[in-house]
Amino acid sequence: MPLVQQIFPLPSRSLDELDALAAAYAYPPAAGERAWVRANMVSSLDGAVQGADGRSATVSSPPDRRILSLLRGLADVVLVGAGTARTERYGPAEERAAYAELRRAGGQPPAPPIAVVSRSLDLDPAADLFTAARERTVVLTVDAAPAERRRALAAVADVVVTGDTSIDVPAAVRALADRGLRRVLCEGGPHLLARIVENGCLDELCLTLSPRVVGGRSARMLETPQPLSGDWRLAHLVEDGGTLMSRWLAPNADDA
């Protein structure tokens, strides 16, 4: 029996081989013409997206981390909020030999750059995220951000203004697309992801349900006081060792 199997849509098929798994998570052809924004999140059985240490890694699992690595291997850019970058101790995306040929065939560099969203620019220019990045990190910020911090970060990153006092999410997505970064992987956090959903910019959600409970208190996957609505469509459901990994398409998204 295959270790990793697709259980929706039927019939079941094995996804043990990397090529089959990559095909199941491939970006749609439309991503070659406009930005396709995919988010990847993990939740425990009791709905926690963070553990007691405030990190998503605490509720993750080995199959989830395999999918995270694959999604980075397919992406042009990894988009993340500054708070998540600090909490999760982000560095540059790693080059993975397993995805080297896949990325070469797609005309992509060995690893995707990281794009950080920050209004305050409370980021350390000396951090590995900037100084160790082979692909220059992108910082999406606002015109009202402190000028001194902007100058310091501009020395080690590409700083792009996408709003006056708050991030203009559609403008930020367009700015990435204008740089040729059209296959976008958003890794949160919950506030950034909520803004993306509120602005109708999320095409796809990859959601892992980890087979564990954590209790305590945790942020939700989307942190916003605004009510949200919309019926998403299940694209596929994959099981691996009790971990369920699903792809959901936004109401108006078409991955054909």
C-alpha positions, 0 to 999 in steps of 0.5 A: 500500500502506498505511504502517501496517497490521494484520497480525493478526488477518486480514484486513489493514487500513490504520491510517493514519487516526487514527480507525482507529488509535484504534479499534484501541487503544480501551479496552474498555467495562469500563473505564467501570466499573472500572480497566483497566490497560494497560502500554506498553513498547518493546524492541530486537530483542536484548531491551533496554528501555533504551539505554546512557543508561538511557532507553527513548527510546534503543531507541524509533522514530518509529512507537513514539513515535506509538503512545505519543502515541496511548495517552496520548491515550486514557488517563485517567491515566499511571502511572509509577514514581519512578525512571523519572520521574527517569531519563526526565525526566518532565514533565506530559503534553502536550495534543495537538490531534490528540486534543482532540476524542477526549478531549472526546467521552470526557469527559476533560481535554485531557491526562491527569494523571501518577501517580507511585509512590514509597515514599521520595518522593525527588521534587523539588516544584519540578520541572515534573512538579508546577509545570507540570501543568494536571491536578494530579499524583498521588503514590501513596506509603506511610504510612512515607514521610518526613513532611516530604517528604509535606508538601512534595509535598502542596502541589503534588500530590495525595498518596495513601497506598496501603500501610504500608511498601510500595505495595499495588498493588490499593489504588493501582489502586482509588485511581485508579479512585475518582478517576474515573481508570479507563483507566490507562496504565502506562509502567513502569519494570520494577520497578513493572510487575513488581509490577503483574503479580505482583498480577494487576492488568495487563489489557493489554500494548502491546509494541513491537519496535523494528528495532534492536539495542543490545547492552550491558546492559539491564534486562528488561521485568519486573524481579523475582526471582519466577517469573511464569507465564501465557499471554497472548493476542495481540489484534493486531499492527501493522507500520509501517516495520519496527516491530512493535507488539502488544497482548497480553491477560492470561489472565483479561482480556476486552476484548470 
